[in-house]
């Protein structure tokens, strides 16, 4: 086992179009593996990964910051509107999140809102580059609405599997042994197979998602599939019914193994 501390690069980069929106960059700038945290209130694994980044030059962390909330608030003159920061990486996605998250807008204002949301997405992407491997860290709530078990989230491998049976929106869904809310979402078949063999729940992004209007939700996974990035979304439960920190740490450790990153680093949770 080895234990050492690096001189950690840390910077806050403000978006020039709206300086209250910032990206906190932490770790090794030239690292091939980038961890991205789009939602401020989904933060279960943050301390673990910051600790890891202090002890190995293998990763770079990028946190989106504004007011500590899930959504980001944008300004157009005196108008404020919100967007989901994981839906702003394609024009279709920007339109969907603007429409879904806000009261009805006149066409001209809606078009401006879409352009501003897309501009924020491009700012984020510019700070993620150069990237060879992108890992998005997410948390979710227990179960899913209308699951018959009083679930109240939207992310669940059970829900995805049911969708797959009806309309096949994914290229694959694999059931593992853990809680339905703890899962990986990937863009490459080899990674799907590797994580499935470890008995994780895994969803494989549809290869047509970036060009099919039905599948294009503007998410980072859609953008990554379009660009050919090797992408992972790590999802684990974080809510009043229980935080799955130990489960997410094990998921990250197994991901480190897959990516060839150091394992034997002493880390304090």
Secondary structure as UniProt FT lines:
FT   STRAND          9..14
FT   TURN            16..17
FT   TURN            19..20
FT   STRAND          22..27
FT   TURN            29..30
FT   STRAND          33..37
FT   TURN            40..41
FT   TURN            44..45
FT   HELIX           46..55
FT   TURN            57..58
FT   STRAND          59..65
FT   STRAND          72..76
FT   TURN            77..78
FT   STRAND          79..83
FT   TURN            85..86
FT   HELIX           91..101
FT   HELIX           107..128
FT   STRAND          133..140
FT   TURN            145..146
FT   HELIX           157..167
FT   STRAND          172..174
FT   TURN            180..181
FT   STRAND          183..186
FT   HELIX           189..197
FT   TURN            198..199
FT   STRAND          201..204
FT   TURN            207..211
FT   TURN            213..215
FT   HELIX           220..227
FT   STRAND          230..239
FT   TURN            240..241
FT   STRAND          242..243
FT   HELIX           245..259
//
